[in-house]
Amino acid sequence: MKIVILGAGQVGSTLAENLASEANDITVVDINAQAVAGLQERLDIRTVLGHAAYPDTLRRAGADDADMLIAVTDSDETNMLACRIAQTLFHTPAKIARVRAVEYLEEEEKLFLSDALSVDLRISPEQLVTDSIRRLIDYPGALQVVDFAGGRVRLVGVRAYYGGPLVGRQLKELPSHLPEGVDARVAAIYRRGRPILPEGETILEAEDEVFFVAAAANIPKIMAELRKLDRPVKRVMLAGGGRIGARLARELAGKVQVKIIERSRERARKLSEDLNHVVVLAGDAANQALLVEENIEDVDVFCAVTNDDEANILSAMLAKRLGAHKALSLINRLAYVDLVEGGAIDIAISPQQATVSALLARVRRGDVVKVHSLRRGAAEAIEAVAHGDRSNSKVVGRRLEEIKLPPGTTIGAIVRGDDVLIAHGETMVEAEDHVILFIVDKRRTREVEKLFQVGLTFI
């Protein structure tokens, strides 16, 4: 696939790295010569120096015969205009834009149409991050929660604790520990950072990072087998009242007690006027006296979501040390994530990985409708739709035990209409099933995609 990426920032460069490793023809455009040169040195891609929305720049980048244009510059206006120009001048088939400003998103039903801004898919990193944090609050104790099949199925990552009912036992004992009618599949286990493909005889150890797939309604019951359940979240403190902080406060207000600490007095005043049932404080979230005064020891989740990585890390570490039950931090630089997560900070959240996950679903081959990048991009979970029949498909009409999956790949669940079927060896795949897979090594993703591509006899 020939893809033009506009913007060589964190998202653009991460996306280029992901796609270049999958035999795509990638061109990256940016106005920053240093950023373009850095990408050219690291990756086997084309780069073009120039303004992303100028027709001549798009022409030099190959927009006239590109299959897809992905606009992820720092400017919403540049991203939207580039999509419009690509459609008008070059008739580029697929156009994706990152749009952050809520003022545009409030009118998305009118603006983001093929005959308006010509944006086929609109990505909002702030909304993706907000959704991710909200799911973590919904499931206290989870390290990561991702949705499939419209939220009917979820993949959850948890750390197994000493004393958990299944710790020290074989995975095949899991069904006997669950209530009648509740089923789950362990998709992957990471032990001391290294992946283990789960089998029936695999024995769970304390501190294992366990990813399991289950119907959304059954998640808490399964988590209880792996770790002691955390207390329900009742009090949330947010450091930062920017786009993400305001969105998150708006969604949580009325469900839990929410406090926002915002450094700018002007912004704090506006938030207090706009948000109902939210306490807004003007101050520094890394001020120990302020946190103590606001009873940080009673806070269930402290979430640092400013635009400054260092400020987020410091305030989250301080809140945790002062007694916050759980500390989450928004971190843009992926290099920081491994340094802090699992130590003083419980969970590091990457806007780049959330955005890249949303974009990857549009460029995967086969009918892949959802992609979640996991483990800092090393692993993936995907939702693929099975088409055809036994004569022209490698999966349809076959039991799961018959399907030759690439090494390190597991099928966790199948969604058939309104039914969620947890994967077992004898489960049969039918046409139009949504199949949820976990891929330990994302370099195998192309092989998985080929499984779901229909042969030439399919009409």
HUTA-V648877 format. One record per run of one state. SS is the DSSP state (2 for helix, 1 for strand, 0 for the rest). FROM is the first residue (numbers start at 1). LEN is the number of residues. If there is no record, write none. Layout:
SS_FROM_LEN ; SS_FROM_LEN
This chain:
0_1_1 ; 1_2_5 ; 0_7_3 ; 2_10_11 ; 0_21_4 ; 1_25_6 ; 0_31_2 ; 2_33_10 ; 0_43_3 ; 1_46_4 ; 0_50_5 ; 2_55_6 ; 0_61_2 ; 2_63_3 ; 0_66_2 ; 1_68_4 ; 0_72_4 ; 2_76_15 ; 0_91_3 ; 1_94_5 ; 0_99_3 ; 2_102_4 ; 0_106_2 ; 2_108_4 ; 0_112_9 ; 1_121_3 ; 0_124_1 ; 2_125_14 ; 0_139_3 ; 1_142_7 ; 2_149_3 ; 0_152_1 ; 1_153_7 ; 0_160_10 ; 1_170_1 ; 2_171_7 ; 0_178_7 ; 1_185_7 ; 0_192_2 ; 1_194_3 ; 0_197_6 ; 1_203_1 ; 0_204_5 ; 1_209_7 ; 2_216_11 ; 0_227_8 ; 1_235_5 ; 0_240_3 ; 2_243_10 ; 1_253_1 ; 0_254_2 ; 1_256_7 ; 0_263_2 ; 2_265_10 ; 0_275_3 ; 1_278_5 ; 0_283_5 ; 2_288_6 ; 0_294_2 ; 2_296_3 ; 0_299_2 ; 1_301_4 ; 0_305_4 ; 2_309_13 ; 0_322_4 ; 1_326_5 ; 0_331_3 ; 2_334_7 ; 1_341_1 ; 0_342_3 ; 1_345_1 ; 0_346_1 ; 1_347_3 ; 0_350_1 ; 2_351_13 ; 0_364_4 ; 1_368_7 ; 2_375_3 ; 0_378_1 ; 1_379_7 ; 0_386_13 ; 1_399_1 ; 2_400_3 ; 0_403_6 ; 1_409_8 ; 0_417_2 ; 1_419_4 ; 0_423_5 ; 1_428_1 ; 0_429_5 ; 1_434_6 ; 0_440_2 ; 2_442_10 ; 0_452_8
